[in-house]
Amino acid sequence: DLLSAHASVALVGARIASAGGQRIARGLAMGLGEAGVVVVSGMARGIDAAAHEGALPTGTVAVLGGGIDDVYPPEHAGLYHRIAEGGCILSESPVGARAQARDFPRRNRLIAGLSQAVVVVEAELRSGSLITARLAAEQGREVFAVPGSPLDPRSRGVNDLLRQGAHVCEVVEDILRELRPDSAFDEPGGPFAGAAPGPVDDALLERVAALLSPTPTPRDELARAVGAPIGAVSAALLELALAGRAELLPGGLVSL
């Protein structure tokens, strides 16, 4: 039901991810979920797990290398059960099969195929996440990469994707803005309804603007403060950002 009723975006990246990379992945997943987009990933350590955690409240899809009952890595048993309760777990391996190294490129093909776009957050040059990005490009999907420091080996893969023409992704609006012209993302009342720029109530716009400061603030806190839906606040923030009155930051944060 999740995949048939919603748009979907894959979030993948390094297994040995930095704390900052995991925070970015979690924030992007949360923002996509709030915009009505289902987050797809592979339940691996690092970026995958952070993406699933960020999207748990709104629904997330985990694609496994082994059978549907193969919880790998074992320490993700709790995450596996939370995804099963409110999201979806997929595999094309038979029940009881244990994941082997050869199964993960096949899993990556499914992740790319299930998604309208793939976002890579941290990846070394020989990362499996780059296989997912390549498969996505071959399937006509959009590819996004979060730029990183050239001093960090985990940034070499994503920076190479950017050199090859991947879209820059720093905030969730980068993804929404690029995909919105696609018919699947632009239907009235569709997955981006309420997040797209357009007529925004001027009173709400100014109330949100008055709460901004140089200190980064989570969007959900702003929504609670003004007593408005997160979609309406996100639309107001996007309009403020386009007007140069706000800066949208990774992790769902915003500042003056």
Contacts in CASP RR format, 6 or more apart in sequence:
PFRMAT RR
TARGET T0000
AUTHOR 0000-0000-0000
METHOD contacts of the structure
MODEL  1
DLLSAHASVALVGARIASAGGQRIARGLAMGLGEAGVVVVSGMARGIDAA
AHEGALPTGTVAVLGGGIDDVYPPEHAGLYHRIAEGGCILSESPVGARAQ
ARDFPRRNRLIAGLSQAVVVVEAELRSGSLITARLAAEQGREVFAVPGSP
LDPRSRGVNDLLRQGAHVCEVVEDILRELRPDSAFDEPGGPFAGAAPGPV
DDALLERVAALLSPTPTPRDELARAVGAPIGAVSAALLELALAGRAELLP
GGLVSL
2 8 0 8 1.000
2 38 0 8 1.000
2 59 0 8 1.000
2 61 0 8 1.000
2 87 0 8 1.000
2 88 0 8 1.000
3 38 0 8 1.000
3 61 0 8 1.000
3 88 0 8 1.000
3 114 0 8 1.000
6 36 0 8 1.000
6 37 0 8 1.000
6 38 0 8 1.000
6 191 0 8 1.000
7 36 0 8 1.000
7 37 0 8 1.000
7 38 0 8 1.000
7 116 0 8 1.000
7 179 0 8 1.000
7 184 0 8 1.000
7 185 0 8 1.000
7 191 0 8 1.000
7 192 0 8 1.000
8 37 0 8 1.000
8 38 0 8 1.000
8 39 0 8 1.000
8 40 0 8 1.000
8 61 0 8 1.000
8 114 0 8 1.000
8 115 0 8 1.000
8 116 0 8 1.000
9 32 0 8 1.000
9 37 0 8 1.000
9 38 0 8 1.000
9 39 0 8 1.000
9 40 0 8 1.000
9 115 0 8 1.000
9 116 0 8 1.000
9 117 0 8 1.000
9 118 0 8 1.000
9 119 0 8 1.000
9 175 0 8 1.000
9 179 0 8 1.000
10 39 0 8 1.000
10 40 0 8 1.000
10 41 0 8 1.000
10 111 0 8 1.000
10 112 0 8 1.000
10 114 0 8 1.000
10 115 0 8 1.000
10 117 0 8 1.000
10 118 0 8 1.000
10 119 0 8 1.000
10 132 0 8 1.000
10 136 0 8 1.000
11 25 0 8 1.000
11 28 0 8 1.000
11 29 0 8 1.000
11 32 0 8 1.000
11 39 0 8 1.000
11 40 0 8 1.000
11 41 0 8 1.000
11 47 0 8 1.000
11 48 0 8 1.000
11 51 0 8 1.000
11 119 0 8 1.000
11 121 0 8 1.000
12 41 0 8 1.000
12 42 0 8 1.000
12 47 0 8 1.000
12 48 0 8 1.000
12 51 0 8 1.000
12 108 0 8 1.000
12 111 0 8 1.000
12 118 0 8 1.000
12 119 0 8 1.000
12 120 0 8 1.000
12 121 0 8 1.000
12 123 0 8 1.000
12 129 0 8 1.000
12 132 0 8 1.000
12 133 0 8 1.000
13 25 0 8 1.000
13 46 0 8 1.000
13 47 0 8 1.000
13 48 0 8 1.000
13 120 0 8 1.000
13 121 0 8 1.000
13 122 0 8 1.000
13 123 0 8 1.000
13 127 0 8 1.000
13 129 0 8 1.000
14 46 0 8 1.000
14 47 0 8 1.000
14 121 0 8 1.000
14 122 0 8 1.000
14 123 0 8 1.000
14 124 0 8 1.000
14 127 0 8 1.000
14 129 0 8 1.000
14 154 0 8 1.000
15 44 0 8 1.000
15 45 0 8 1.000
15 46 0 8 1.000
15 47 0 8 1.000
15 48 0 8 1.000
16 45 0 8 1.000
16 46 0 8 1.000
16 154 0 8 1.000
17 25 0 8 1.000
17 45 0 8 1.000
17 46 0 8 1.000
17 47 0 8 1.000
17 50 0 8 1.000
17 121 0 8 1.000
17 122 0 8 1.000
17 154 0 8 1.000
18 122 0 8 1.000
18 152 0 8 1.000
18 154 0 8 1.000
21 47 0 8 1.000
21 50 0 8 1.000
21 121 0 8 1.000
21 122 0 8 1.000
21 146 0 8 1.000
22 46 0 8 1.000
22 47 0 8 1.000
22 49 0 8 1.000
22 50 0 8 1.000
23 50 0 8 1.000
23 250 0 8 1.000
23 251 0 8 1.000
24 121 0 8 1.000
24 146 0 8 1.000
24 250 0 8 1.000
24 251 0 8 1.000
25 46 0 8 1.000
25 47 0 8 1.000
25 50 0 8 1.000
25 51 0 8 1.000
25 54 0 8 1.000
25 121 0 8 1.000
26 50 0 8 1.000
26 51 0 8 1.000
26 53 0 8 1.000
26 54 0 8 1.000
26 251 0 8 1.000
27 54 0 8 1.000
27 172 0 8 1.000
27 250 0 8 1.000
27 251 0 8 1.000
27 252 0 8 1.000
28 51 0 8 1.000
28 119 0 8 1.000
28 121 0 8 1.000
28 146 0 8 1.000
28 169 0 8 1.000
28 171 0 8 1.000
28 172 0 8 1.000
28 175 0 8 1.000
28 250 0 8 1.000
28 251 0 8 1.000
29 39 0 8 1.000
29 50 0 8 1.000
29 51 0 8 1.000
29 52 0 8 1.000
29 53 0 8 1.000
29 54 0 8 1.000
29 55 0 8 1.000
29 60 0 8 1.000
30 54 0 8 1.000
30 55 0 8 1.000
30 57 0 8 1.000
30 58 0 8 1.000
30 251 0 8 1.000
30 252 0 8 1.000
31 172 0 8 1.000
31 219 0 8 1.000
31 234 0 8 1.000
31 252 0 8 1.000
32 39 0 8 1.000
32 55 0 8 1.000
32 172 0 8 1.000
32 175 0 8 1.000
33 39 0 8 1.000
33 55 0 8 1.000
33 57 0 8 1.000
33 58 0 8 1.000
33 59 0 8 1.000
34 58 0 8 1.000
34 195 0 8 1.000
34 219 0 8 1.000
34 230 0 8 1.000
34 231 0 8 1.000
34 234 0 8 1.000
35 172 0 8 1.000
35 176 0 8 1.000
35 191 0 8 1.000
35 192 0 8 1.000
35 194 0 8 1.000
35 195 0 8 1.000
35 231 0 8 1.000
35 234 0 8 1.000
36 58 0 8 1.000
36 191 0 8 1.000
36 192 0 8 1.000
36 195 0 8 1.000
37 191 0 8 1.000
37 192 0 8 1.000
38 55 0 8 1.000
38 58 0 8 1.000
38 59 0 8 1.000
38 60 0 8 1.000
38 61 0 8 1.000
39 51 0 8 1.000
39 52 0 8 1.000
39 54 0 8 1.000
39 55 0 8 1.000
39 59 0 8 1.000
39 60 0 8 1.000
39 61 0 8 1.000
40 60 0 8 1.000
40 61 0 8 1.000
40 63 0 8 1.000
40 111 0 8 1.000
40 114 0 8 1.000
40 115 0 8 1.000
41 47 0 8 1.000
41 48 0 8 1.000
41 51 0 8 1.000
41 52 0 8 1.000
41 60 0 8 1.000
41 61 0 8 1.000
41 62 0 8 1.000
41 63 0 8 1.000
41 111 0 8 1.000
42 48 0 8 1.000
42 52 0 8 1.000
42 62 0 8 1.000
42 63 0 8 1.000
42 64 0 8 1.000
42 65 0 8 1.000
42 107 0 8 1.000
42 111 0 8 1.000
43 49 0 8 1.000
43 52 0 8 1.000
43 62 0 8 1.000
43 63 0 8 1.000
43 64 0 8 1.000
43 72 0 8 1.000
43 76 0 8 1.000
43 79 0 8 1.000
43 80 0 8 1.000
43 83 0 8 1.000
44 73 0 8 1.000
45 73 0 8 1.000
45 76 0 8 1.000
47 121 0 8 1.000
47 122 0 8 1.000
47 129 0 8 1.000
49 76 0 8 1.000
49 79 0 8 1.000
51 60 0 8 1.000
51 121 0 8 1.000
52 60 0 8 1.000
52 62 0 8 1.000
52 79 0 8 1.000
52 83 0 8 1.000
53 79 0 8 1.000
54 60 0 8 1.000
56 82 0 8 1.000
56 83 0 8 1.000
56 86 0 8 1.000
59 86 0 8 1.000
59 87 0 8 1.000
59 88 0 8 1.000
60 83 0 8 1.000
60 87 0 8 1.000
60 88 0 8 1.000
61 83 0 8 1.000
61 87 0 8 1.000
61 88 0 8 1.000
61 89 0 8 1.000
61 90 0 8 1.000
61 114 0 8 1.000
62 80 0 8 1.000
62 83 0 8 1.000
62 88 0 8 1.000
62 89 0 8 1.000
62 90 0 8 1.000
63 90 0 8 1.000
63 91 0 8 1.000
63 107 0 8 1.000
63 110 0 8 1.000
63 111 0 8 1.000
63 114 0 8 1.000
64 70 0 8 1.000
64 72 0 8 1.000
64 89 0 8 1.000
64 90 0 8 1.000
64 91 0 8 1.000
64 93 0 8 1.000
64 99 0 8 1.000
64 107 0 8 1.000
65 72 0 8 1.000
65 91 0 8 1.000
65 93 0 8 1.000
65 99 0 8 1.000
65 103 0 8 1.000
65 104 0 8 1.000
65 106 0 8 1.000
65 107 0 8 1.000
66 72 0 8 1.000
66 91 0 8 1.000
66 93 0 8 1.000
66 96 0 8 1.000
66 97 0 8 1.000
66 98 0 8 1.000
66 99 0 8 1.000
66 100 0 8 1.000
66 103 0 8 1.000
66 107 0 8 1.000
67 91 0 8 1.000
67 93 0 8 1.000
67 94 0 8 1.000
67 95 0 8 1.000
67 96 0 8 1.000
67 97 0 8 1.000
67 98 0 8 1.000
67 99 0 8 1.000
68 89 0 8 1.000
68 90 0 8 1.000
68 91 0 8 1.000
68 93 0 8 1.000
68 95 0 8 1.000
69 95 0 8 1.000
69 96 0 8 1.000
70 91 0 8 1.000
70 93 0 8 1.000
70 96 0 8 1.000
70 97 0 8 1.000
70 98 0 8 1.000
70 99 0 8 1.000
71 77 0 8 1.000
71 80 0 8 1.000
72 98 0 8 1.000
72 99 0 8 1.000
80 89 0 8 1.000
83 89 0 8 1.000
90 110 0 8 1.000
90 114 0 8 1.000
91 107 0 8 1.000
92 106 0 8 1.000
92 110 0 8 1.000
93 99 0 8 1.000
93 103 0 8 1.000
97 103 0 8 1.000
104 128 0 8 1.000
105 128 0 8 1.000
105 131 0 8 1.000
108 128 0 8 1.000
108 129 0 8 1.000
108 131 0 8 1.000
108 132 0 8 1.000
108 135 0 8 1.000
109 135 0 8 1.000
111 118 0 8 1.000
111 132 0 8 1.000
112 118 0 8 1.000
112 132 0 8 1.000
112 133 0 8 1.000
112 135 0 8 1.000
112 136 0 8 1.000
112 139 0 8 1.000
112 141 0 8 1.000
113 135 0 8 1.000
113 136 0 8 1.000
113 139 0 8 1.000
113 141 0 8 1.000
115 136 0 8 1.000
115 141 0 8 1.000
116 141 0 8 1.000
116 142 0 8 1.000
116 179 0 8 1.000
116 182 0 8 1.000
116 184 0 8 1.000
116 185 0 8 1.000
117 136 0 8 1.000
117 141 0 8 1.000
117 142 0 8 1.000
117 143 0 8 1.000
117 144 0 8 1.000
117 175 0 8 1.000
117 178 0 8 1.000
117 179 0 8 1.000
118 132 0 8 1.000
118 133 0 8 1.000
118 136 0 8 1.000
118 141 0 8 1.000
118 142 0 8 1.000
118 143 0 8 1.000
118 144 0 8 1.000
119 144 0 8 1.000
119 145 0 8 1.000
119 146 0 8 1.000
119 169 0 8 1.000
119 175 0 8 1.000
120 129 0 8 1.000
120 130 0 8 1.000
120 132 0 8 1.000
120 133 0 8 1.000
120 143 0 8 1.000
120 144 0 8 1.000
120 145 0 8 1.000
120 146 0 8 1.000
120 157 0 8 1.000
120 158 0 8 1.000
120 161 0 8 1.000
120 166 0 8 1.000
121 146 0 8 1.000
121 158 0 8 1.000
122 146 0 8 1.000
122 148 0 8 1.000
122 152 0 8 1.000
122 154 0 8 1.000
122 155 0 8 1.000
122 158 0 8 1.000
123 129 0 8 1.000
123 130 0 8 1.000
123 154 0 8 1.000
123 156 0 8 1.000
123 157 0 8 1.000
123 158 0 8 1.000
123 161 0 8 1.000
124 153 0 8 1.000
124 154 0 8 1.000
124 156 0 8 1.000
124 157 0 8 1.000
125 156 0 8 1.000
125 157 0 8 1.000
125 160 0 8 1.000
127 157 0 8 1.000
130 157 0 8 1.000
130 160 0 8 1.000
130 161 0 8 1.000
133 143 0 8 1.000
133 145 0 8 1.000
133 161 0 8 1.000
133 166 0 8 1.000
136 142 0 8 1.000
136 143 0 8 1.000
137 143 0 8 1.000
142 167 0 8 1.000
142 178 0 8 1.000
142 179 0 8 1.000
143 161 0 8 1.000
143 165 0 8 1.000
143 166 0 8 1.000
143 167 0 8 1.000
144 166 0 8 1.000
144 167 0 8 1.000
144 168 0 8 1.000
144 169 0 8 1.000
144 174 0 8 1.000
144 175 0 8 1.000
144 178 0 8 1.000
145 157 0 8 1.000
145 158 0 8 1.000
145 159 0 8 1.000
145 161 0 8 1.000
145 162 0 8 1.000
145 166 0 8 1.000
145 167 0 8 1.000
145 168 0 8 1.000
145 169 0 8 1.000
146 158 0 8 1.000
146 169 0 8 1.000
146 170 0 8 1.000
146 250 0 8 1.000
147 155 0 8 1.000
147 158 0 8 1.000
147 159 0 8 1.000
147 162 0 8 1.000
147 168 0 8 1.000
147 170 0 8 1.000
148 155 0 8 1.000
148 158 0 8 1.000
148 159 0 8 1.000
149 155 0 8 1.000
150 156 0 8 1.000
150 159 0 8 1.000
158 166 0 8 1.000
162 168 0 8 1.000
167 174 0 8 1.000
167 175 0 8 1.000
167 178 0 8 1.000
168 174 0 8 1.000
169 175 0 8 1.000
170 250 0 8 1.000
171 248 0 8 1.000
171 249 0 8 1.000
171 250 0 8 1.000
171 251 0 8 1.000
171 252 0 8 1.000
172 252 0 8 1.000
173 238 0 8 1.000
173 241 0 8 1.000
173 248 0 8 1.000
176 185 0 8 1.000
176 192 0 8 1.000
176 195 0 8 1.000
176 196 0 8 1.000
179 185 0 8 1.000
180 186 0 8 1.000
180 192 0 8 1.000
180 196 0 8 1.000
185 191 0 8 1.000
185 192 0 8 1.000
186 192 0 8 1.000
194 231 0 8 1.000
194 232 0 8 1.000
194 234 0 8 1.000
194 235 0 8 1.000
195 231 0 8 1.000
195 234 0 8 1.000
195 235 0 8 1.000
195 238 0 8 1.000
196 235 0 8 1.000
196 238 0 8 1.000
197 235 0 8 1.000
197 238 0 8 1.000
197 239 0 8 1.000
197 242 0 8 1.000
198 235 0 8 1.000
198 239 0 8 1.000
200 232 0 8 1.000
200 235 0 8 1.000
200 236 0 8 1.000
200 239 0 8 1.000
201 232 0 8 1.000
201 236 0 8 1.000
204 226 0 8 1.000
204 228 0 8 1.000
204 232 0 8 1.000
204 233 0 8 1.000
204 236 0 8 1.000
205 236 0 8 1.000
205 239 0 8 1.000
205 240 0 8 1.000
207 226 0 8 1.000
208 222 0 8 1.000
208 226 0 8 1.000
208 233 0 8 1.000
208 236 0 8 1.000
208 237 0 8 1.000
208 240 0 8 1.000
209 236 0 8 1.000
209 240 0 8 1.000
209 245 0 8 1.000
209 246 0 8 1.000
211 217 0 8 1.000
211 222 0 8 1.000
211 225 0 8 1.000
211 226 0 8 1.000
212 222 0 8 1.000
212 240 0 8 1.000
212 245 0 8 1.000
212 246 0 8 1.000
212 254 0 8 1.000
212 255 0 8 1.000
212 256 0 8 1.000
213 255 0 8 1.000
213 256 0 8 1.000
214 255 0 8 1.000
214 256 0 8 1.000
215 255 0 8 1.000
216 249 0 8 1.000
216 253 0 8 1.000
216 254 0 8 1.000
216 255 0 8 1.000
217 253 0 8 1.000
217 254 0 8 1.000
217 255 0 8 1.000
218 252 0 8 1.000
218 253 0 8 1.000
219 230 0 8 1.000
219 233 0 8 1.000
219 234 0 8 1.000
219 237 0 8 1.000
219 252 0 8 1.000
219 253 0 8 1.000
219 254 0 8 1.000
220 230 0 8 1.000
222 233 0 8 1.000
222 237 0 8 1.000
222 254 0 8 1.000
223 229 0 8 1.000
223 230 0 8 1.000
223 231 0 8 1.000
223 232 0 8 1.000
223 233 0 8 1.000
226 233 0 8 1.000
237 246 0 8 1.000
237 248 0 8 1.000
237 254 0 8 1.000
238 248 0 8 1.000
240 246 0 8 1.000
241 247 0 8 1.000
241 248 0 8 1.000
241 254 0 8 1.000
245 256 0 8 1.000
246 254 0 8 1.000
246 255 0 8 1.000
246 256 0 8 1.000
247 254 0 8 1.000
247 255 0 8 1.000
247 256 0 8 1.000
248 254 0 8 1.000
249 255 0 8 1.000
END
